[in-house]
Structure formats: structure tokens, C-alpha cells
């Protein structure tokens, strides 16, 4: 039986994340030394910049699933970037599915902080439009996501929820994505599409294994390089959000109060 937690399936991108994070840390040390009028500050800044560039420049090889076992596999069977997390929940797949759709930001300690870092705004501001990076505290996260930037690609109760969005779109593109089939078939150069799922597997005796996997497929080398720098910078925060999201789903699905509703 697989253990709970995060399963790194992307060692090259993990190396890129480590290089970029180390570069950021070195850059911060350099800035502090410059403010302290120490001559070594410029060296630290230069080292940080080189490490960051090296992390962004690492290749992102194309991967393909060996066999299609889920809707995620059918929609994005090839990808260059991946993130996978899982957790065991003492509840039926149907209850877990309900919890996936019901969890709100106020049930996740770090969600609003980490999404604010990605998209800063004034405290209490209502001017920003709702999105996955700006979900009202008491609104279901997945509901807001799929009514704003994400397209709901599949939803089979008790089995799997799949949502996706275009994260890179070429300037002046006239490509129209109206259906899940359009999204899955997109191969035109200049795009990068991200797909995330929640998959429920019945383990028997009242237990369900919930997995969430995010895959990104870039359709050409240019979009792949652009996304690599972004992905390797935000990955630590993204992983924290995913793990916190799974824990919030487990709390809700196992809650006696939730079960009575």
C-alpha cells in the first residue's frame, strides 16, 4: 500500500526548484550585505542570479503515460511538468467527492496567505475579480475555480474531478476552446495547458485514497522554457497548497457534522 504524502515524479524539475530557491536565498543575502555596505554583496547577488538562471534553464523532458487509467490520462497523456499528492480518508468515495467540491479557503490555514503572495492585493479589497487566487473565504474553492479561469473537463461522482486552464496563450491568438474535447486536442504552438484532478479510489472497509495530480503540457519549446521558470519558482507554495487542500477535504469528509447534512 502506498504511503500518504507527496510523491516526486519529476527529479529534473525538482533540481530546478532547488537551484532557483537557493538563488533567491543568495540574492536576499546579497541585498542585505549591500544595505550593510559590505563588498561581498554584489558577489552574492551575482551568484543568486546565476543559480536562478541555471534552474530555469534545466530541460523539461516530455513524458507519456504508459497506460490510460483515468480521465486525467485521457485528457493530458503527455506532459513536461507534474505534481502529485495523496491522502487516505475514512469515508466513502461519494462523501469524499462531496468534500472536494465543498472545501472553502477558511478551512485551509495557508491558502489565502499563499495565494495572496502570488497575487497581492490590499486587505479587504473587493475590486479584484474572483479567481483561484482570490476566492472569498466562505466560497468553495473548486466552484470558484471552475466558474472563472478553469474549465471543468470531467466530473464523475465518487471517481474523479478534472479541471484545466490555458496558462500560456500566444499574443493575438484566435484559438477558441469551447469543450473538453477542444482542450484535450489543443496542440498548436505557443500554448501551455495545466490540468488538475482529484481522484477517489475505494480501498474497502470504509477507506478512500484521494489523489491530486497537476500536469502541464507546453506545445512548443518556447512556451516550455517560459513555463519552466515560473513553475520552478512557485512549486514550493503550490505543493503546500495541495497538501493543505487534501487535509481540509479529509477533515470535512470525516466530520460527523458534515455526514449529518
N, C-alpha and C positions, 0 to 999 in steps of 0.2 A: 504494500500500500504506500502511495506517495505521501510524503510529509507536507504539512501546510507551509505556506510562505511564498517566497518569490523564487522562481527558477530561471536563472540566467541562461538564455539560449543564444546569446549574441556576444561572444567574447571580444570580437574586434571593436564593436561599438562600446563595450564596457571599458576597454582600454582607452578609447577616445574620450569617454566621460571622465576617467581618472586624469588624463592629461589636461583636459580643459579645466577641471576643478583645481588641479594643482597650479595651473597657470593663473587662475583667478586669485588663488591664495597668495601666490608670489607677487601678483600685481598689487594686491592690497598691502602686502608688506612693503613693497617699493614705494607706494604712495605715503605710507606712514613715515618711512625713512626720509622721503623728500620733504615732508612737512617738518620733520625734525632736523632738516638741513644736514643730512648725512649723505656723503658722496655715493654710497653704495645703492641709494635708492634707484638710480637710473638703471643699474645692472639688474636689480630685482624686477623692475618693470619690463626690461627687455627680455629677461628670462621668462617672465609670465606670458608675454606676447608670443614668444616662440613656442612655448608649450601649448598655448591655446591654438595656434595655427596648426601645430603638428596633430593635435587631437581632432581638429575639424577636417584635416586632410586625409586621415586614415580611410582606406577604402571601405565600402559597404557592399559586400558581395550579394548577389541575388540568390535567394533561397526559394525552394519549391517544396510544397508538402508532398510526401511520398504517397499518401492515400487520403482521399477526401472523406472525413468522418463527421463533419459538421457544416453548418451553413457558412461559418466563417471561412472554412477551407474552400467552399464553392465560390464565395464572393471574392476572396483575395488569396488564391493558391500560391502566388509568388509575391515576395516582399524582400526589402533590404533591412528593415528595422523591426524589432519585436520586443514586447514587454509582456511578461506572464506572471500572474499571481493566482493563488488559490487558497481556499479555506474549507474546513468541514463544519457543517451546520446540523444541529439536531432538530430537523424539521423536514417536512415533505418537500419535494421539488416544487409543488404548487405553491406552498407557503413561501418558499424562497423566492419564487418568481414574483409574487405579490410584493415582497420586501424590496426586491431590486427596483421596482417601479415606484416605491413609496418613500425611500430614504431621502431626507432633506439635509441641507447644509448644517442646520443646528444640531444634527445627530453626529456630526464629524468635527472633532476639535480643530483640525488643521486645514480643513477645506477652504474656508473663507480667507484665512491668512495666506495660504499658498497661491490661491487664485488671485488675490489682491496683488501679490508680488509680481505675478505675470501680467496683470492689467491694473495698475494703480489708479485709484480714484479717491476723491475726498470722502471722509467718513460721513455716512448718512446721505450721500449724494443719490438722487433719483434720476439724474439726467442720462446716465449710461443705460443703454438698452440691455434687456435681459439676454444672457447667453450662458454658455457653460462656465465662463469666467466671471459671471455676475448673476448668480442665482439668488433670489430672495430667500431669506433664512428658513421660511416655512413652506417653500415650494419644493416638490420632488425634483431632484437633480436631473434624472433621466427625462422627465416630462419636459422640462425647460430646454434641455439639450436638443431633443428631437423636434421641438417646435421652433427652434431658432436655426443654428448653423448645421446641425446634424440631420441626416436623412435616416429614418427608420427603415432598415433594409430587410429585417425579418423579425418576427416575434411569435414564437411558438410556446404557449404557456407550459411551464414546468420543464422546458427543454432548453431554449436558447433565445436570447435577445441580441440582435446585431444592429449596430448603428455606424454610420460613416459620414465623412465630410471631405471636401477637397481642401487641402491645407496649402497647396501651391497651385495657382491658376495663372497661365500666361497673360501678359498685358493684351488687352483688346481681343481676348478670346470670345468666340461666338458659340462655343460648345454649350449645349443645353443638356442638363441631366434631370430627367423627369421621373424616372423609375429606378428601382433597384437593379433591373437588368442593364439600364444605361450606365449606372455607376460601375457595375462589375465589369462591363465590356470596355470601359474607357482605357485606351492605350495611346492616345495622341501625345506627342512630345510636349514637354513643358509643364506637366501636371505632377502632383503628388497627392495621393489619396490615403487617408487614415481610416481604419476600420477597427472598432472595438466591440467585443462581445461579452456577455455573461452567459455561461453555460452551466446547466444544472445536471448532475449525474447522480442517480439514485444508487446509494451504496447499501440499501437494505437496513432493516432494524431501526428505521426512523431517521437515518442519516443521509445527508445530501452533500456531495462535494461541489462547491461553486468555484468555477474558474473564470478569470477575466484575462483576455489577451488583446493587446493592441498591436496591429501590424500596419506598417506604412510601405506603400509601393510608389516609387518615383518612376515616371515613364521614360526619363532620359537622364544622361549623365549630369547635365547642368542642374536640374531640379534635385537630383540625388545629392550633389555636393552642397547645395543651398540648405536642404533639409538636414543633412548630417550635422552641420554646425549648430543649428537650432536644437535638434533632438539631443545631442550630447551635452548641451548646456542645461536644458530643462529636465533631463531624465531623473535626477535625484528627487526633485519635487514631485514629478509625475508619479514615480514609484511610491512615494509616501502617500499621495492622494489615493492611489489604487488600493493600497493595503488598508488605509483608514476606511475607505468605502466598503470593502469586504467585511471589515469588523462591524461597521454600522448595520449592514444588511443582516449579519448574524444576530446582532442584538435584537433587531426588530423581528426577525423570523422566529427567534426563540422566546420572545417576550410573551408571557401569559396574557397580558392586556391586549396585545395585537391579535392573539389567537381568538379572543372572545368577540372581536369586532366582525 
